[in-house]
Amino acid sequence: MKIQVSEDEKIILYLYNYFFKTTEKDTITREIKKIFIRLIKNYHFQIGGIYDVLVYENEEYGTILEIEKCEEFLFNPDLIDIKVRIVKKTNFYFKTSDYFIIENFDNIYYQDNYYYLKINSKLDLISLSEFGSIEYNIDNKIKKMIKIK
């Protein structure tokens, strides 16, 4: 699991496997609550209030959770309430500025000095992770890019 806090205070969790074994929203919500508890206990996050949680899933890569705080509780700041939205079959892309890392693959796009490779099962992301980042929820942006391969 990789944890990233973005500039706009979103917590992004990269879970390197297909995390949720079910499509039942109540079960997924319970699992996300367990993740919140791990963030508080193991990583010392100060979490409280109402959160939107977007769940992006891709069978080739795994699951990405995007956690955004909506509002705080006035009287019990330690309480947590979450709203979960699930986006199934999301395309994930590996973003890098070095073409030669990904030149042997298909589905490569280019824009603004970056190359985007659609993630597939042949890609070893663990070894490549230091050379780029994972992008998701960018399908509209990809349509406007130049396809190289």
C-alpha positions in Angstrom: 0.0 0.0 0.0 1.3 3.4 -1.0 -0.1 6.5 0.7 0.0 10.0 -0.9 -1.5 13.2 0.4 -2.2 15.6 -2.5 -1.9 19.4 -2.5 -5.6 19.8 -2.0 -5.5 17.5 1.1 -6.9 14.4 -0.6 -5.5 11.1 0.7 -4.8 8.7 -2.1 -4.2 5.1 -1.3 -2.7 2.8 -3.9 -3.6 -0.8 -3.1 -1.5 -3.0 -5.4 -4.1 -5.7 -5.8 -7.7 -6.1 -6.6 -8.7 -5.2 -3.0 -12.5 -5.7 -2.8 -13.6 -9.2 -3.5 -17.2 -8.2 -3.7 -19.4 -5.5 -5.4 -21.7 -5.2 -2.3 -21.4 -1.6 -1.2 -22.0 -2.4 2.5 -19.1 -4.8 2.6 -16.9 -2.4 0.8 -17.9 0.4 3.3 -16.9 -1.9 6.2 -13.6 -2.6 4.6 -12.9 1.1 4.1 -13.7 1.8 7.7 -11.0 -0.8 8.6 -8.6 1.1 6.4 -9.4 4.3 8.2 -8.6 2.6 11.5 -5.3 1.5 10.1 -4.5 5.0 8.9 -5.2 6.4 12.4 -3.4 3.7 14.4 -0.5 2.8 12.2 0.2 6.1 10.3 -1.1 8.6 12.9 -3.5 10.4 10.6 -5.8 12.9 12.3 -9.1 11.8 10.7 -12.6 13.0 11.7 -15.7 14.3 10.0 -17.5 13.4 6.8 -15.5 12.0 3.9 -16.1 11.2 0.3 -14.3 8.0 -0.8 -14.0 7.2 -4.5 -13.0 3.6 -5.2 -11.3 3.1 -8.6 -10.8 -0.5 -9.5 -8.8 -2.1 -12.3 -8.2 -5.8 -12.6 -4.7 -5.4 -14.1 -3.4 -3.0 -11.3 -5.6 -3.1 -8.3 -7.6 -0.5 -6.4 -7.0 3.2 -5.7 -8.9 5.0 -3.0 -9.3 8.7 -3.2 -10.4 10.1 0.2 -11.5 13.7 0.5 -12.8 15.5 3.6 -16.2 17.2 3.0 -16.9 18.7 6.4 -16.2 18.4 10.1 -18.5 17.5 12.9 -18.9 20.4 15.3 -19.5 18.4 18.5 -17.6 15.1 18.1 -14.5 15.8 15.9 -13.3 12.2 16.3 -16.4 10.7 14.6 -16.1 9.5 11.0 -18.8 9.2 8.4 -18.0 8.1 4.9 -19.8 8.2 1.5 -18.5 5.6 -0.9 -18.7 5.8 -4.7 -17.4 2.9 -6.7 -16.0 3.3 -10.2 -15.5 -0.2 -11.7 -13.2 -1.0 -14.6 -11.2 2.2 -14.5 -8.3 2.5 -16.9 -5.0 3.2 -15.1 -2.0 4.7 -16.8 1.7 4.8 -16.0 3.0 8.3 -16.5 6.7 8.9 -17.1 8.9 11.4 -18.9 11.3 8.6 -20.0 10.0 6.9 -23.2 12.7 4.3 -23.2 11.3 2.7 -20.0 8.1 1.8 -21.8 9.1 1.6 -25.4 8.5 -2.1 -25.6 4.8 -1.8 -24.8 1.6 -0.9 -26.7 -1.0 1.8 -25.9 1.4 4.7 -25.3 0.1 8.2 -25.4 2.0 11.5 -25.4 1.2 15.0 -24.1 3.2 17.9 -22.5 6.5 16.0 -22.3 4.9 13.0 -20.6 4.2 9.5 -21.9 1.2 7.6 -20.7 1.1 3.8 -20.9 -2.1 2.0 -20.3 -1.4 -0.5 -17.6 -1.7 -4.2 -18.5 -0.7 -7.4 -16.8 2.7 -7.5 -18.5 3.9 -4.3 -16.8 6.0 -4.7 -13.7 4.9 -1.6 -11.8 6.9 -2.3 -8.7 10.2 -2.0 -10.5 9.0 1.0 -12.6 7.4 3.0 -9.8 10.5 5.1 -9.2 10.4 6.3 -12.8 6.9 7.6 -12.9 3.4 7.7 -11.3 0.0 6.1 -11.7 -2.7 8.2 -13.2 -6.4 7.3 -13.2 -9.7 8.9 -14.1 -8.1 10.6 -17.1 -9.9 8.8 -20.0 -11.2 12.1 -21.4 -7.7 13.6 -21.3 -6.3 10.5 -23.0 -8.7 11.0 -26.0 -7.0 14.3 -26.7 -3.5 12.9 -26.6 -1.3 11.7 -29.4 -1.2 7.9 -29.6 2.4 6.8 -30.4 1.9 3.0 -30.4 
